[in-house]
């Protein structure tokens, strides 16, 4: 019974550990989050995530799988928000 229960619970824990909070995205091993007290700069994010797939003004766009992440920066080039659009 214990073995059966662990086979059921293990995948649930693995899936739960891979959840990314709203207003965030993963770049390799780096979690990029909006709403931090000291906002991440545009150059820090590009260092962690690489060159964006596209950009427009104060926004960078990264495509990951079936989602596009729009990162919006303020006039001081600090991250303000991350929006995810699923295709």
Secondary structure, 3 states (H helix, E strand, C coil): CHHHHHHHHHHHHHHHHCCCCCCEEEECCEEEECCCCCCCEHHHHHHHHCCCCEEECCEEEEEECCEEEEEEECCCCEEEEEEEEEC
